[in-house]
């Protein structure tokens, strides 16, 4: 099963600048982990990849999604779809 965390995102000029927990969310009760809060830094990382690559060569989102689906299904016991 998955986990859910209610988050609020503060934005300035249409760009997210701060992430915090939503105090009205019944599961998280206003808590946000350091990982949630730090995830915003990934948006502004100059070394962040601008395209999908496979073994150093440019690839497509469709190939990436197919690969993730294959790997994800292989991790689920008894699932051979």
N, C-alpha and C positions, 0 to 999 in steps of 0.2 A: 504494500500500500504506500501511497505517497504522503507527503507532508505538505501542509499549507501554512503560510505565514502571511498575515495581513500587513501590507506595507503602505506607507504614504510617501509620495515623491514630491519634493519641492522643486519647482523649475523657475528659471529666470531666462527671459527672452526665448522661451520655448525649449530650453535645454535643461535636463535634469541636473540638479546641483546637490541634493541631499536626500537620503533615504532614511526613514525611521519607521518604527512599528506603529500600526494602527491601534489605538487604545480601544476602539469599538469592536475589534475582531475577537470572536469568542475563543479561538485557538491560541493566538499569540499574545493577546491581552496587552498590546502595545510594545512587545519586545521585538527587537531586531538584532540579529547577531552581528558581530564584527564583519563577518563575510558578506552579509547583506549590505551593510553600510559601505564596505570597501568596493563592492561590485561596481559602483558608479565610476570608479577610477579606470576601469577597463574601457569605458566609452571614450576616454580622452588619452589613451595610451598611444603615443606616436609609433610604437612598434607593432600595433595591432594589425593583423592581416586585413588587407582590403579586398582580397579575393580568395576563393577556395583553391587549395593546392593539394596535389597528391604526389608524394615522393619528389617534391620540388617543382613539379610541372603544374601549370594552371589546369583546373578541372571545373566541374559544374556542380551546382547545388543538388541537382537530381542524383548524380552519382554519390555525393556525400550522404544524402538522405537514404538512399538505398543501402549503403554500407552500414549506416547507423541502425537501420531497421534490422538488417541481417545479424549484426552483433548483438543487438538488444534481445532479439528473439532467441538467439543461441544461449543467452544467460538465463532464460526462463525455463525451469525444469518442466519437461513434458510438453513443451510447445514446439511443434515442428511445422508451423505455417510459414 
